[in-house]
Amino acid sequence: MKKLIIVDISSFIFRAFFAIQRSLHAPDGTPVNAVQGVWSMLYKLLSKYQPTHIFIACDTKGDTFRNELYKEYKANRSEPPEELVPQFPLIFEMIDKMGLPKFSNSKYEADDLIGSACEQWKSYFDQILIASSDKDLMQFVDDKVKMLDTMKDKIYDRQAVYEKMGVWPEQIVDYLAIVGDASDNVPGMKGVGAKGAATLLEKYKTFDACVEHRDEFVGKRLKEAFTDYLDKGLLSKKLITIHTDVVLGHTPEETEYKFHAGAGLEVFFKKLNFKNALNKLSDLRAGEHSAQTVPGLNSLEQILLNEPVTSRMNYKLIETSDELAQLKNDLANVQLVACHTVYDSDDILNRRVELLAINYDEQTSFLIERNSHEQFDSFLHELWADSDKMLVTEHAKRDYCTALGCSKPLNAKMFDVVQAHYILNPDGNHHFDSLCSGYADITLDHTQIESQYFQLIRGVGFYQYHADISTCLLKISKVFSSDIKKNNLEEIFYNMDMQVIPILAEMERQGVLIDVDYLKTIETNFSNELLEIEKDVGEEIKCEINLKSPKQVGQLLFEKLGLPIIKRTKTGPSTDSEVLEELDSLNLNMVPGKILRYREIDKLLNTYVKTLPDLRHPVTHRIHTNFSLHTAATGRLSSLNPNLQNIPIRSESGRMVRKAFIPSGNNYFLSADYSQVELRILAHMSQDQVMLKAFRENIDIHVQTASEVMGISIEEVTKEHRRMAKAVNFGLMYGQSSFGLSKVLKISRTDAKVYIENYFNRFQRVKAFLDELKEFAELHGYSKTIHGRKRFLPEIKSSNRAIKSQAERVAINSPIQGTAADIVKVAMISIDQELSRLKLKSKMLLQVHDELIFEGPEEELSILKEVVKDRMENVVSFSVPLVVDIGIGKNWLELK
């Protein structure tokens, strides 16, 4: 079978660059993260899909015929990131040394070469796979040609294209002519969205037929699109159409796959210090000489069949008690051990470890199955209890949860590689698979477990996959531990984040109780209110309408009611909440306010009221949310599945949802909430005397700000003045412009500018301090919290003003917000230690931004309040006092 794979190399390069965001450098300092990423992607592609023929389609510099048609074509694309530019020649050098043919043409784009090869060579090949993420290329998909998305491991045939795009491959050009393509700055026809275009093509089949029948169209926007913007559609069709008559200058025979692990590639990888890539080359060479023979396979397939066994790390399945005893003996004097635990379910209370994958030398992984050993639990718990060991894992919190459930101590020091990567690169991709390919040069391919190769030897795929994980864990931990030390992040990682993880594990296991009967009552009330709103709006416009449809809402507001268009999106007038609020404030019609209320109730109903009862654990009947330490780049904790941090508190309806959270039995909730902690941090860090005085004298900082900015006495400050001052305080603290402030306060930019000038004239050290934060980040390449947490900002050195400005805003935001997050974490650690020392029954349940919520019996409330308030208020020594507000109640709402 002749199988051709055509690689859109630009797609690979940019995906690789952004997937591996940490700057990897060659010994000479050249960035090489994209080079390594492209190597991993190509290696995986060749190993998994085993082509007989391949070629790399390349774009060239300069304009093509499409720029002559439309000078704005791809004009929206910025220059490649600065760290990527020197990697282009290295990538193409690597491709040459791999022996992979690459084609280009200065007059055409890579897409035209790909399309021409598909059409001109179709009869030569049995199958053609286009490895690209470019939806334009879907126009070539047919019975023989398929699209391959390597990131998702998905092959798109005709049906899959239709399911993704809503149109068939032969309609892709017409579809994109109508909707445009933002990635290439192809304009399309204003007023027709993706669903509208798909509906038109389902009915009329082609773009030309749509034009022919445009007089039949219903709707002002659709008619305008095919009259006022028809020329844009015709132009877009020319831009989208891929040429298939390009003279390729090559024959299909020249694309024969001839990759060889030769000396040239070895020298190249040595120059870049790609150690794991060198190991793969060594294994491949061994495979070429000792490939096992399977009847019916060609020589290439023989090598690839043998390759997974030889190129992957060795593993040993521990099958006897003697072997387990020997492994225990071997581990006795080893301090750093990769300990990958495989669980039998996601049930936080009842899951068990079914398999252990142990690696301590990067060479051999030892696999122990529960079903094979009576001593499995004792071996695991002894390993977990060993305080002399550092155990490397990718999910430490899960292991702590399990240890708590077994009432066994987990005294070993834990090194969570995902959390370590977050510490080193808060804005990066922390998915474990990406870490393996980026830092251990091992691709974890989940689908390989089901592939033909692994069916040859039963169980090999499963064991090899988990063995690879343990190998990756050990390799990655050594890289990250070195980087953590080099960047002075040991205190943050070992003494803060890794210390919080077991506390979060206990909070997750504890969960929080909800009042299901109360939620059912709310559900009935909310559902009835939605029906009433639908009825009211229907009576206003004399017809039925789907208020959940932005398209129908847009037609209602701007066509039927004739309300003014506030702002537009690519698909037409916006109907977002900001627009609805402005329309409602105009008092032209009651409908915008009704829709706002409808959306609020509908969101609460579907996000919480109906959903929460189904998320209760079947045994505890409690909600067990997942607290993530590596979601928010500033260091804040996040709550997931469900997100309990996003339940609204400002609206009455949101507060009603909070009332559903209750303590069990006769217990009470106690909340401890930092008062204006970020502004207090700003006062301490900036040492602004006006702010310091206000906090030291316990003057409301927003009232003080209103007095300073508006030139009035404190006694004259009204609630409205305070509201505006609050927006100024938080907005300017995070680099908000006069434009942004004017939108928030609904005032002119001129007035907003005056507010800002007055603010910085009165709080002079604040302005200087914020400038110092930007200067520090530009000088060092990162921002830093008081405790030492860093956020790396290479973009702050960018020559692109927009990119640089965004980095500057982060440089201001992160030290303050990050310090607030660090303070909460340190307080949690301190409180947990004291509650354990006092052996109280009270438990920490939730962390919501600057607030901690506890549950405990009435007789412990006084001591609990004393402990929590003392530990939270004295967690750091500041120039201003930290103040904690305490609330006690029988539900979450009563705490405020």
URBEL-V978172 format. One line per field, one symbol per residue. psi: psi as a letter, one per 30 degrees, with the letter a starting at -180 (. if undefined). A space follows every 50 residues. Layout:
# URBEL-V978172
psi = ???
This chain:
# URBEL-V978172
psi = kjjkkkkjfeeeeeeeefeifkjkklfgfkkgeeeeeeeeeeeeeeeefi lflklkkklllllafefeejfgkgffkllkkefeeffeeeeeeeeeffgk kkklkfflleeeeeeeeeefgefelfkkkjjlgjfeffffkafeklkjjf efhkkjaeeeeeeefglleffeeeefeefljefghkeajkfjaeeeeeee feefeleeeeeegfffkkkeeeeeegdfgeeeeeeeeeeekkkggkjfgl lfffgkjhkkileeeeeeeeefhieeeeeeeeeeeeeffgkkkkkfklee eeeeefeeeefllllkjjfleeeeeeeeeefegkejkkjkkklflgjffg llkfkkjkkgggekkkkkkeffkfgeeeeeeeeefjffkjkklgieeeee eeeeffhkkifkkkjjeeeeeeefifgajgkeeeeeeeffhkjjjeffeg leeffejkfeeeeeefeeeeeeeeeeeeeeeeeeeeghgeeeeefdefff efeeeeeeeeakkljeeeeeeeeeeeeeeeeeeeeeeeeeggllkjffje eeeeeeefeefglkkellafgakkgleeeeeeeeffhflfeeeeeeeeee eeeeefeeefeeeffkkfefglkilkkkfhekfffkllkkiljffgkkff leeeeeefffkllkbgllkkkjkkjheeeeeeeeefhkeeeeeeeeghkj eeeeeeeeefhlleffkleeeeeeeeeeeeeffggkleeeeeeefhllee eeeeeeeeefeeiefeeeeeeeeeeeeeefgllklefgkkjkifffgkfj eeeeeeeeeefeeeeeeeeeeeeeeeeeeeeeeeeeefhlfkkkeljjcg kkklklleffeeeeeeeeeeeefgfljlflkkkkkkkklgleeff.
